[in-house]
Amino acid sequence: MQAFRSLDGIPMPQVLRLGIARNITVAGASARTGLDFTSGTTAVLVTTTTAAHIKFGDGTVNATTSDTVLPAGASIVLAIPAGATRLAAIQNSTGGTMSVTELL
């Protein structure tokens, strides 16, 4: 059986447990949440109630409308890039909530 891989080519387990969840209020200004999850966490489940742009980075990261967009109602598993400590989000046109949950 072939192993799942992230877009970055990182091997991903086929069955994952939900861990700690963080919420971001998605609005017209970029907001960020920490990725201070359980040691060894390499992937997160991102869900959003509104279309939003996201960007991984450090404590100064800000998302812009030029960054990757997730459609309203999206649920996607993303690998956490090396060195990333935060995930930032900004609305596409209307506000909402984004949940970032560690996958173990």
C-alpha positions in Angstrom: 0.0 0.0 0.0 1.3 3.5 -0.9 1.9 5.9 1.9 0.1 9.3 1.9 2.4 12.3 1.4 1.8 16.0 2.0 2.3 18.6 -0.8 5.8 19.0 0.6 6.5 15.3 0.1 6.4 14.5 3.9 5.1 11.0 4.6 1.7 11.3 6.4 0.1 8.6 8.5 -3.2 7.2 7.2 -5.0 7.4 10.5 -4.6 10.4 12.8 -6.0 11.4 16.2 -7.4 14.9 16.9 -5.4 16.8 19.5 -5.4 20.4 20.7 -7.5 22.9 18.8 -7.0 26.6 18.4 -9.5 29.1 16.8 -8.8 32.2 14.8 -11.4 34.9 14.4 -11.1 35.6 10.6 -11.7 39.3 9.8 -10.5 42.1 7.6 -7.2 42.3 9.4 -4.7 39.4 9.6 -4.9 37.4 12.8 -2.6 34.5 13.9 -2.7 31.6 16.2 0.3 29.7 17.8 1.2 26.2 16.7 2.3 25.3 20.2 1.0 21.8 20.0 2.1 18.5 21.4 5.8 17.8 20.7 6.3 16.1 17.3 3.1 17.4 15.7 3.7 17.7 12.0 0.2 18.2 10.6 -2.9 20.2 11.3 -6.5 20.0 10.3 -7.7 23.5 9.2 -11.5 24.2 8.9 -13.1 27.5 8.1 -16.6 28.9 8.1 -15.7 31.6 5.6 -13.4 31.9 2.6 -10.0 32.9 4.0 -6.4 33.3 3.0 -3.7 31.6 5.2 0.0 31.7 5.7 2.4 29.8 8.0 5.3 31.6 9.5 6.9 32.9 12.7 5.6 35.3 15.3 5.4 38.2 12.8 3.6 36.4 10.0 0.6 38.2 8.5 -1.8 36.7 5.8 -2.7 38.8 2.8 -5.3 38.3 0.1 -2.4 37.2 -2.1 -1.8 34.1 0.1 -3.4 30.6 -0.3 -7.2 30.8 -0.2 -9.5 28.2 1.5 -13.1 28.3 0.4 -15.9 28.6 3.0 -16.6 25.3 4.6 -13.2 23.9 3.7 -11.5 21.2 5.8 -7.9 20.4 4.8 -5.0 18.6 6.3 -1.7 20.6 6.0 1.8 19.7 7.0 3.4 22.3 9.3 6.4 23.7 7.4 9.8 23.5 9.1 10.3 26.5 11.4 6.7 27.6 11.4 5.3 28.6 14.8 2.2 30.5 13.8 -0.7 30.3 11.2 -2.2 33.6 10.1 -5.5 34.1 8.4 -7.5 37.0 6.8 -11.0 37.0 5.3 -11.6 36.9 1.6 -14.8 39.0 1.8 -16.7 38.2 5.1 -15.6 37.3 8.6 -15.9 33.9 10.3 -14.0 31.4 12.3 -11.1 29.1 11.5 -10.2 26.1 13.6 -6.6 24.7 13.6 -6.4 21.2 15.2 -3.2 19.2 15.7 -3.2 15.7 14.2 -1.3 13.0 16.1 
